[in-house]
Amino acid sequence: MTEPRLTYTLESCTHCLHCMKICPVEAIHLEDGIVKIDPVQCIDCGICVAGCPKGGLTVEKIPLEKTLSSYDYKVALVPGSFFAQFASLEEAGQMLKAIQSLGFDEVVDYSDIEGALYLEGICRMEVADQLCITSFCPSINALIEKNYPMLFEHLLDLEYPCEVAARQVRARLEGKYPRIGIYSLCDCLAKMALAKAPFGNQASAIDHAVAISQIFPAANRQKGKACFPVTLNREGLMSNVSDFYHYAKKKKPIIAVDGVNHCIQALEAAEFGALDKIGLLALFACQGGCIGGSYLWSNPFIGEVHMEKLSYLAGKHVAALSQTEMSGHRELAMDKTSMPLKMQRYRSVNEVLEKLPRFDCGACGYPNCRALAGAIVDGKAGLHLCRVRKEE
């Protein structure tokens, strides 16, 4: 079985199975009285973690203080979504300074890289002769890879901004310090998983991924009047907000969709050709875009107001990136020879589904009959688990 990218722990699980009901990809089931997450199906969207009513489903955190001592020079990478928490550049600068005081030698805002990739996606869409799909969300890209392989060729081959930033920082510091530690401050769970298993890449340039919410309490206590210089990029900020995509200068129509379930509906429409007249489909797993990440503390609606205000104060000079730097090598993530196997599995699941009652009662431990059928085809379960079928 594929190893999980993140370690989930069930500290106070009451077996309410709410996580199983809300998982958008049916990756959670009950086996021998224990809630289990299938790493093959899981896309690390974090909906189960955020939705657990008891807060019992958590993700393992790294001991920040211990890891910092392992490096001679430590760099914290800050995403553009981070600035949705602040109403002014001064307040944002104070928090960046506070983060640096936690033990980092340098804090890097990479909104200029986000802006460059955002504009590159729009440029590629303008010259393409088919629907283009763009997403800097690891969960959405994993969703397409696993459940919508027919749409993989529509996915623009653009690298994740945090990976580009990490490579640039490492190249700049290489040779100056023997041990360089690059920390990616993450706005959501999916980006923490990204550092362990980059989509379409052989290895990550990031050493550690840390939830912004993990360091916020300590940073907030350190925050004072000392201010870190903030040089934000307008397009980089816009790329983190789904509603801001309609501001882009473009010739073809763009649809921006947020929320995993809404993205699934959009992908199904695209699969059936209903979006062929659309130029670009921009997808975000979190509500409102990356500003709705579960590791940010601000309400995404308030965050959108903050981002609009800051975008007027931000600069327009994006990072100068080569095509090699922008390329995500995503063809490595999809083995096209596996397409017949995926289609065969799809047919096999439907054949098994015909033998099930389709009541979706959940008594078997799986969220619905299709999920059980998939587990049976994969050799992880048997028809005997269906209690309704037994009674018949």
Secondary structure, DSSP 8 states (H G I E B T S, - for coil): ----SS-EEESS-----HHHHH-TT--EEEETTEEEE-TTT-----HHHHH-TTS-EEE----HHHHHTT-SEEEEEE-GGGGGG-SSHHHHHHHHHHHHTTT-SEEEE-HHHHHHHHHHHHHHHHH-SS-EEE---HHHHHHHHHH-GGGGGGB-----HHHHHHHHHHHHHBTTBSSEEEEEEESSHHHHHHHHS-TT-SS-S-SEEEEHHHHHHHHHHH--S-------BHHHHHTTBGGGGGGS--SS-EEEEESHHHHHHHHHHHHTTTTTT-SEEEEESSTTBGGG-TT--S-HHHHHHHHHHHHHHSB-------HHHH---GGGT--GGGHHHHHHHHHHHHHHHTTS------TTSSSSHHHHHHHHHTTS--GGG-HHHHH-
